[in-house]
Amino acid sequence: MSLTVVAECLAAPGYEDRLRTALEAMIEPSMEEPGCLSYRPYADLNQLGRMVIVEEWTDADALAAHFATAHFAHVEQVLSFVLAEPMTVRKLVAACVVGSPPHPGGEPTACVLVGLPPPRNMRRCAYLGKLMFSYSETSTRP
C-alpha cells in the first residue's frame, strides 16, 4: 500500500521565493529515489508564502530513506531559516485499497477519498456496506 504525504510550509515574510526555490530543488533528486512515485510542490493562492508538497511513496521505508538523504538534510537546514512556523507533515493511507481484501478481484464502487475534509472523505464502501475514513498521521518538523 502506498503512502501519501502532504507537507505544509509557511515562509517568513520576505522568504517566499527562497522557500519556493528550496522546494523546487527537491523535485528531481526526490523523484530519482527508489520508492518515490510522485513529488509535487504547490503554491497556495490564498496565502502568500504558503506551500504544500504532495508526495507519494511506495511505503514507509521509502519515506524514511528519503528523510535520510543529503538533499533532505540540506532542505531542512534551509527551512530552519525561512519558515515562519514548523512544517506540518501528514502521512495518509487509503482505508480501502482497490483489489485487496475485502475487495477480492474488483474495484469497489465507493471508497475513501483520502485527504478531503469531512464529510466528503466519508464514503460508504459498496462491498462492506460500512462508512470508511482515511487514516492520517500528523507531525511537525522544524
Beta strands, then each sheet from edge to edge (+ up, - down):
strand 1: 3-10
strand 2: 36-43
strand 3: 50-57
strand 4: 87-93
strand 5: 123-124
strand 6: 131-132
strand 7: 135-141
sheet 1: 2+ 3- 1+ 4- 7+
sheet 2: 5+ 6-
end
